[in-house]
Amino acid sequence: MTTLSSGSKVISGWPEKSRGAAQLVIDKYGEPHEATGSYLVWHHVGPWKRIVASRAYWEHKFPAPHYDSVESVLDYRVPTDAFTPLAEFDGSVIAERTAGEVSARCHDEEANNLALNLMHDIVSGARSVEDARGYYAKEFLDYRRGLPTPYMEKLRFTANGEDAADPDERVISDEELEKAKAEGKTADRAA
């Protein structure tokens, strides 16, 4: 790990597609809390649990061609029946059930606000996937037109907090584990 003030130095060697996006985060939140050759990480800045800017970037064609390299993460419990609709909505919206996190990865924080606000609309039933995709495209264009973009300005919902994690349900008892361990030892001795 590098020193706290090294984020700007670290990104000097990054490709322009990810360097420019990382610089936007540095400009807004200052130097990162963690910096490596591949990642810059800010913890608990703005509404975020963390923001991760990465050297790696991914081509993304929705709603128009751009590159994703800045991920904004929240504590948020996504119901299991919402995972497929979220994947249909935007491949850069990532839900992690066990951790109780949801994130969006795009070029900047404003686009991540847009994606996560629409994620919440889908999860809460306020919008269908098709409606959310259409609204995303509209607001994306409105931004370029200089028109109001309320979904890009800020999060329009409250994150769940630390109770968002879903550790799932146990299906193997201690007795079954012990029996399997004993069977494994018996099999090892027979070999």
C-alpha angles and dihedrals in degrees: 000000000000129000124283095255095050102086094096090048093047094054093050087086096044123105113269092247092063099026093061092049092048091049090057089058092046090050091053103036105020127234115349126258090231130025132182131161089269106032144033116200131194119189124209098352120149109337092328133111084208143337120215122195112192134199087222117077134189129217110240123184099188119127091352131341114289140129127261120214109131117078122195114198132200136178101249133147111225112197112238092243090060097059095085095046090050091051089050090050100052130345090212093063106091125193121193111194101191094045092042092229136133125189143176124214119202140123097285146009093257092059089047089053089052094049094046094046088054090045088057091048090054094046092047092047095244092121138023120231091256093050091048092050091049092049091048090055092046094051091043089057093041089057090057090046090054092244126138115287106188095173091054096048099068145332110287095202138048119254116239097243127221094324090072094092117109111202090183124221129302114243101172119067126217088248092055090049092051092047091050090048091051091047089051092053091049091051091049092053092049092053 
